[in-house]
Amino acid sequence: MRGLVRYAWRALAARRARTLLTIVGISLGVGVLVAALGVDAGLDASIDRTVASMVGRADLRVTAFEETGLSAGTLEQLGAVPGVALTAPAIERKTFLASQAGRPVETAPVTILGIDASAEPRVRDLALARGVALAPSDDASALVTETLAASDGLELGDDLQILGAGAPLTVKITGVLRGDGPELGSGGRTVVVPIRTAQLLGVADGDTAPTQVGGVTRVDVVLAAGAPVDQVAASIGQALTLQPYVLSRPQDVASSLRASTLDIRATMALLAAITLFAAAILILNTMAMTVVERIRELGLLRAAGAQRSQIVRVVVTQALVLGVAGSGLGIVVGTLLAYLAAAWLRASGQLAIEGPVIGPWAVFAGIASGVGITLVAAVEPARRAAAVSPVAVLRVRSDTSRLVRAHTGWLVVVVAVIGTTAVLLLPGGATDLAIPARAVGVYVLLLVAVLLMPALLAPLARLAGLPFAVLLRLEERLARAAIRRDPGRTTLTVGALVIGLAMVVALASVAGSARVSATAWLADVVPGDEILTAIAPAPVGPGGIDTQLSSIDGVALATPIASFDLAYASTRLEAVAIRGADFLADGRLDFTAGDRTAALNALDGTGAIVLPASRAARLGVGVGDTMAVATSQGLVNLKVVGLVARSFPGRTGDAVLVGWGDATAKLGVVGADAFAVRYAPGRRADAQPQVEALARQLALTASPVSAVSGAVGDALDRLFGLLDLLALAAVVIAALGIVNTLSMDTLERVREIGMLRAAGMSRIQVWRSVLVEAGILGAMGGLVGSVTGVLVGVLLSGGGGAAGPMSVVPWPTVALAIVLGIALAMLAAAQPARLAGRVPIPMAVRGE
Amino acid sequence: MTFQPTIADEANAPRRTVLPILEARSLTKQYRMPGEIVEAVRGVSLSVMPGEFVALMGPSGSGKSTLLQLLGGLDQPSSGEVLLEGEPIGRLSDSDATRLRRERTGFVFQSFNLVPLMNVVENVGLPFTIAGQDPRSHELAARIREAIALVDLTGKERHRPDQLSAGEQQRVAVARAIVTRPALLFADEPTGNLDFRTGLDILGALWRTCMERGQTIVLVTHDAKAAAYADRVFVVGDGQIQDEIVLGRRSDHAAAPLIARLALLGL
């Protein structure tokens, strides 16, 4: 046995380049997997740290449902619940710092976090970089984060002027918090003040300051020692009767944060599995080629008495060496990729990740997957090698490879193993069955595309060869002949390319679909050319911001928009308050059910609601139904007056629409989050500067709709750029496979090449024929990959939206995929082509 | 033209009133191996007349295939000279050697090496395609038909290699080698992969090209029965010409006289 193992080593050493390329291919597959796991663990670690920072030692958190916040009465009820040892209320609001001489001008908003300075230290530690903590009795002190201090040039002892509803409030910086501070999503621009100070920011000049703390955004609750959380939570549910609220536990906060990262994690896991699929094809092809190349030797071993199991062991030993080496290198590659991906995600602002975590699990999973899949992929060539009769091999004088050619059917088993691995590796929070179902759908599509290749080989090669045949007819014919020599090998070679390019096209398709949806949403829904966003609810109505905007010459329409939540059937329903008449006048909203005019007019009355069709289907309600929503004033009945194709986007889908009157009178909305401004035809140039000047004056952020669309596109580009990078790993693996295959083809065709050279073919013609072969392989991969990619894209984006699948065919990417496939394949063929051109004729034509 | 099968009968040998089409002068070929230099061809001189069928015969490792490769311009000699139609070909550049093979020589090898996707007509017309000519043109198509007829494959023009027997595939290879009407046809063990009967078919086809078209042929073989088709046989051993046997042109291709002469030489 030891002799056979040595033989396996020698076989690998004899083809160093092929061995090395295969190891690199495996390492890329394992690398993407390790990177996905590293980023996944990094996100988890970041989320855990964030949750610990956010929630501290609190056992429960009560969050206000309405914009008005939790009242003093609610706080009183909460404090009286048995088992509650401590309540730490906090107020969060966004505002701006007034500009002050001697400091850099910074226009970004800040988050003001008002805390109960006596209760807060018992819930969480606010880590100070310098200075002292807030004193419970001092309302004029403030803490700033290191990030804010650095960006705005703030120092201990400086005065800060904070803009509020009334005159700016002045506070003194007494301490600097470490890093970004405790507020997630503030970008580190946080000022911590006593809760009374935060409350005063909401009091307009002339109003009376409240005597009790109210308008609280959230309350962290610490339970008495031994108090059961479930029981206290139930008691809170019975005790808090004044206002709607949300009760959550730290693990709920973590789950919510994890859910927000689920899509990117699931996509990375999917890409990792697909890259492993490409790597498995490379391994299967390499092992099949090694067996083909050594079939006579293996036959001799059999003739000399080697048992079938020994032949299997020889091949499996080779695979084991490749798998271990590739997986080891894959850990290194994956670590580098993980740091790159984390940096990319952090820099693009998509996700809060401090860095990847390459723990023992990632290393184990990488090595186990790499070695396991290598061994599974090697089983078929090993079995085939062992099954060949030594007599048959030794008798046949030519083309023994026919006996052991790769059979693509084994791919089904390989894909089943990889699919199982992928499902096991999918993020733990993937409770939505749609994610694994889509992943399985993607595998099946890719597998079918690869398995169909042998049947499509001849027509595809002819089609892909057409452009080459125009200029290089002979080379094209020879290349096609070579391609059809071993359909299994060609299938495996092109298959890896199909997978890589399909994913590139699919990602472009999904990105395109998202971009189309965003553009369509803007066109269908937004009643304006410009959006002005406010960081705090802005006044509406007579003297309000909408009135001021409408009075500008050249502004045809300024309509307020407010987003908030509704409590319906014990679930949170995202809602947007609008003025129906404004949408009617501007021709927005595409109604799929109900009369448009009547529905929008009804919104301006009372008790009406318009649902997005998708949301209505999920809730099981239709036009004419009544929905009872919970408010601080009790249940409010809203009648469904219409369904729309698209509405404003919420966190979990399109928002429901209610009238502005109901929203402010019954549903707790106190002001607008945004204003949509429509300019009169031809008046934009005149009116826009005035609108923007007013926006600056009122601390609103003005964004043209085109800029919103562009920002959506930029965000998508950044996210999909990373995914494309991972998908390209599969394309690179395919390129390595092409190098291997064309080198093997050259070896097998050495006699044919020698004959052609003897018949007058020049080196350059031989060189070109190998390049053309690669080009045809690349074009085949590009063509099949593009079609498959579009189908995968439709599957991933849920059917391509209302405009149909063809609306999301990313034609430029399809063209790019085909060009990339051809270019990469021809680049990969450069060395085999050079070798083919240099085949010495005497050696090639030497008799057996 | 009729030749009598008389051994070493100069009178019945092909007339040598014209210049040799192929001439080798003091040809040597050395290979550097680790620790030694192997001399595969050692000072060979010979000449081949136009229309002559010559065989290089010898046992395995005698250097006959290396000699054929030097004569055909497939390889370059270490020293000495090869003249094709009076022109030296031993030191040609790669592009000149390619042009020589394309225009003036034809080769048949032991392995047929047909292009699997191409049918008989396309395989035979391959040298024209390689040269950038259109094998479907009237003149070239006629030459392809003629070559196919000469090897007795008429009716199988549209067959692909996998639809042909081994002997038929080798006959396609012969047709491909002669279709350009090369000055010289080199055949290296063309019957090595074939059974006896099929081998005779191939030799018959070669002989017919010589008879009917005046094709000059240099055949390498270790088989006396194959060599008996030649007008002259150079016996190669240890990289040298050990003997020259003139058989003359005969239609019965009997090997007995050649075998008897070889026996006299102790071979």
HADDOCK unambig.tbl for C-alpha pairs under 7 A between the chains (distance, minus, plus):
assign (segid A and resid 474 and name CA) (segid B and resid 129 and name CA) 6.31 0.50 0.50
assign (segid A and resid 474 and name CA) (segid B and resid 130 and name CA) 6.70 0.50 0.50
assign (segid A and resid 481 and name CA) (segid B and resid 115 and name CA) 6.83 0.50 0.50
assign (segid A and resid 481 and name CA) (segid B and resid 116 and name CA) 6.11 0.50 0.50
assign (segid A and resid 481 and name CA) (segid B and resid 117 and name CA) 4.84 0.50 0.50
assign (segid A and resid 751 and name CA) (segid B and resid 113 and name CA) 6.47 0.50 0.50
assign (segid A and resid 752 and name CA) (segid B and resid 113 and name CA) 5.06 0.50 0.50
assign (segid A and resid 755 and name CA) (segid B and resid 113 and name CA) 6.63 0.50 0.50
assign (segid A and resid 758 and name CA) (segid B and resid 101 and name CA) 6.08 0.50 0.50
assign (segid A and resid 758 and name CA) (segid B and resid 107 and name CA) 6.60 0.50 0.50
assign (segid A and resid 759 and name CA) (segid B and resid 101 and name CA) 5.95 0.50 0.50
assign (segid A and resid 759 and name CA) (segid B and resid 102 and name CA) 5.62 0.50 0.50
assign (segid A and resid 759 and name CA) (segid B and resid 106 and name CA) 6.58 0.50 0.50
assign (segid A and resid 759 and name CA) (segid B and resid 107 and name CA) 6.93 0.50 0.50
assign (segid A and resid 759 and name CA) (segid B and resid 127 and name CA) 5.88 0.50 0.50
assign (segid A and resid 760 and name CA) (segid B and resid 98 and name CA) 5.09 0.50 0.50
assign (segid A and resid 760 and name CA) (segid B and resid 99 and name CA) 6.29 0.50 0.50
assign (segid A and resid 760 and name CA) (segid B and resid 101 and name CA) 4.85 0.50 0.50
assign (segid A and resid 760 and name CA) (segid B and resid 102 and name CA) 3.77 0.50 0.50
assign (segid A and resid 760 and name CA) (segid B and resid 127 and name CA) 6.70 0.50 0.50
assign (segid A and resid 760 and name CA) (segid B and resid 130 and name CA) 6.87 0.50 0.50
assign (segid A and resid 761 and name CA) (segid B and resid 98 and name CA) 6.59 0.50 0.50
assign (segid A and resid 761 and name CA) (segid B and resid 130 and name CA) 5.79 0.50 0.50
assign (segid A and resid 762 and name CA) (segid B and resid 95 and name CA) 6.96 0.50 0.50
assign (segid A and resid 762 and name CA) (segid B and resid 98 and name CA) 5.83 0.50 0.50
assign (segid A and resid 841 and name CA) (segid B and resid 74 and name CA) 6.30 0.50 0.50
assign (segid A and resid 842 and name CA) (segid B and resid 69 and name CA) 6.64 0.50 0.50
assign (segid A and resid 842 and name CA) (segid B and resid 74 and name CA) 6.40 0.50 0.50
assign (segid A and resid 842 and name CA) (segid B and resid 75 and name CA) 6.72 0.50 0.50
assign (segid A and resid 845 and name CA) (segid B and resid 109 and name CA) 6.66 0.50 0.50
assign (segid A and resid 847 and name CA) (segid B and resid 110 and name CA) 5.66 0.50 0.50
assign (segid A and resid 847 and name CA) (segid B and resid 111 and name CA) 6.96 0.50 0.50
